[in-house]
């Protein structure tokens, strides 16, 4: 069964500093995809970054990077040079890729709240 | 449309009434998903459509919940005899494909906030 774990309490970071948001996962599927989404107070879900389990390099998208440690089953999100607009809830999610249909849903963690201080 | 459209954006209903929530996905997106998010919680999967069929209904919490999709496009989530615990934000998402590899991430709608009083 898929499982995503996000156990950090609310996180605080000073503006312009870097922050790491933790995510661990558990799956028996050898091929999977990992996603991070941002949910500001407005409620919209914004896709940030994707990492495939067979990708050789860690994914990067602008100020976002994913610290993917396959053996440890962790997929931590790193936000560099934090901005006030980064204050939001962040969700890690996973999809098993080998199978289609019923297994293509994304399973989400419970999320981490990030607050950026000026 | 350009994005995933959900209506209504807010719905207040009395306990015991039926409600219908609508999702209009991005044109051409074959996969459609419904999730539920309770206050301060993560996203709970409800149901997944591939075209008009629903290969995975495993997340529907009770037989009061049902969903359909017609023409491979618009989907309606129906909750019968609503209860207070049904109060949540109901999010719809669509994607180009399901499984098979690749970054087939979701595009989410803005959600319907359902309040059962």
Interface residues (C-beta under 8 A of the other chain):
Chain A: X31 X33 X35 X37 X43 X44 X45 X47 X50 X52 X91 X93 X95 X96 X97 X98 X99 X100 X101 X102 X103 X104 X105 X106 X107 X108 X109 X110 X111
Chain B: X31 X33 X35 X41 X42 X43 X45 X48 X50 X55 X56 X58 X59 X89 X91 X93 X98 X99 X100 X101 X102 X103 X104 X105 X106 X107 X108 X110 X111
